[in-house]
């Protein structure tokens, strides 16, 4: 009986391993194909088959992509808004969620409703633009950070996670003379690493991929973000081909194509997030599960 049970467990482990390996391959291979096309020449970049190795290796596409200062400046603006926006959103979300997690908070239900109303109803683009203009945020770097600094859904997730923390820890801290500020900074926040890492990933991905607010509010080229810069390049396909041809002629390069440029653009767009995710993925599932169950 025990041998039959062990045999079933081993078969399940093998099947589970095979399925997980296939899922990993289905995710990794498309990204790997993009990287190989971005460093391939004219013959390889236009190939219809999946590429596992570069054909006609060249870094000319990345050299072209960052050939001017405007691209580097857009890259720095995107990094700045991602870091600053993520940090500010984490602080404000924590400060909003902590009081709402207290069941004895006066008018707690009313505050929760006030928080929930903007989650379901929005003023729209024109009122948002008029409001941001009246606040002096048009053509201002702060327009990337302040309007979306606090999200209701993320606040509710954080609140639910805080409600799962044992109250005995807080009572012990109060007995030792700690106030709410010290309690939040030294006891509650270190216990919230899973939900904070989860929210940090949400905020960082949202800030990194954002481009519409830059198109609406950034009147100066110094405030254009990377995503909008790359989108403009991809929209002007005919002009891009002429620019690539001129660049290759001036630099004696003959391996850059629009296909490799699109692949390199995609790689530059997704690579930072892919590099960051492994460091916080250990907290991701725990943060989502705990933050979504307790109400």
Secondary structure, 3 states (H helix, E strand, C coil): CHHHHHHHHHHHHHHHHHHHHHHHHHHHHHHHHHHHHHCCCHHHHCCCCCCCCCCCCCCHHHHHHCCCHHHHHHHHHHHHHHHHHHHHHHHHHHHHHHHHCCCCCCCHHHHHHHHHHHHHCCCCHHHHHHHHHHCCCCCCHHHHCCCCCCCHHHHHHHHHHHHCCCHHHHHHHHHCCCCHHHHHHHHHHHHCHHHHHHHHHHHHHHHHHCCHHHHHHCCCHHHCCHHHHHHHHHHCHHHHHHHHHHHHHHHCCCCCCHHHHHHHHHHHHHHHHHHHHHHHHHHHHHHHHHHHHCC
